[in-house]
Amino acid sequence: MNELVYICNMDMKERIQVILEQYGLSISEFSEQLGVQKSSISHLVSGRNMPSFAFCQKLIQAFPEINIKWFISGDGDMGGLEVKNEKEDLSLDLFGALDIVDNRAPKNAKRQRVERIIVFYDDNTFKEYSPR
């Protein structure tokens, strides 16, 4: 699992939105991959409807790497998902190889480690990344 998606108090419509964002899919593209009507996805994303059992089956058939427990309840992580940028292959391990040197710090200063990174979005959601 290269990326773990944790979002506090995320509801079903937000989990669907995360899937769309992570795979770079529009509602139309997502509905085509699942074999459902575009309006069905729109109703799920708006919060009007909740997904049916049949929808969950189609989701895990089309995207077997998605953790169905996360999708249904929000527990755990989204599942193994390697996100690739078309321009370059980005490693989403924010803590592994990152070694930031602050040249302004005194030479005898205590070395500090990153505890967590929180990214806030303009739609009032956020993602929190922590070292493993």
N, C-alpha and C positions, 0 to 999 in steps of 0.2 A: 504494500500500500504506500504509494508515493505521496499522496496528499490526503490528509484527514480534514474533513469539513465538520466543524463544530459550531453551531450557532445556538445560543441560549434561547429558550422559549420559542423555538421555531415551530410554526404550525404547518399543516399539510401543504397549504398553498405556497408557503415559503420554501418548503423542501422541493416542490415541483419547480419553482423558480430557480433554485440552486442547480438542479439537474440541467435545466435549459442553459444556464450560464456556463456550467462546467463543460458541457458538450458543444457549446456555441450554436445551439439550435434555436430556430424560431418556433413559434407555436405550430405553424404549418408543417415544418420539417419534422417536429416531434410527433405530431399526429400521424403523419405518413409512416414514420418508422414503427409506430405502435399499431397502425391499422385502425385508428379511431377517427371520428369526425373532429375537425378543427374546433367546432363549437364546444365539444366535450372538454377539450384541454382549456379553452378560454374560461369555461364555467369553473373548472378546478382551480385555475390560477387566480380567478377573481374571488374565490371562496364561496361561490354560490352552491356548488356541489362538492361532495366528498367522493373519492375514487371508489369504484365497486371492486369486488373480488376479481371480476373478469379483467378490469383495468390493471390491477396489480399483477395478474398472471401475464398479461401482455407486456408489462414493464419489465418483469424479470426475464422474459423470453428475449426481448429486444436488447436489454442491458443487464446481462447476468452478473456483471461485476458490482452492481449496486446492491448494497446491503438492504434486503427487504425489511428487516427489523427496523433499521433506521428510517426507511421510507414510511412505514406504517406508524411507528411510535415516536420517532425522533431519538431513540436510544442508540448509543454507539456512534460509529462513524459512517460516512456515506459508502465506504467500500473502496476497493482498489481502483484508483483512477489515475492514470498517467496523463497529465495535461500537457499537450505539446503546442508550442507557438509555431505558426507557419514560418516565421523568420528565423527562429532558432529554437533549439531544444533547451527548455528551461528546467532546471532542477528546483523543485519546490521545497527542498530541505533548507529552510531558512537559517538553521543553526549549525549545520555540519561544517562546511568549509568557510563559513563567514568569520573573518578575523579582522575586526575594525580596530585600527590604531588611531587613537586621538593624540595628535602631536602636541596639543595644548596642555595635556596632563603632565604634571611633574613626573620626573623619572622614578621617584620612589612611591608613586601612587599605587593603590591596591588595584589589581586587575579585576574588572567587573565582567560578569557574564550576562548575556541576554536571558531574561526569565520568560518573557512572552512578548508577542507582537500582536496588537489588535488593529485590524483594518476596519474603519467605519465607512459605510456607503451612504450616499445621499437619500436612499430609500429607508433609512433608519434601521438597517440590518448591519451586522458586523461578523467578521470571521476572526477567530482567535487561534493563533499558532503558538504551540509550546514545544520545547525540545522533548525528544522522546526519551 
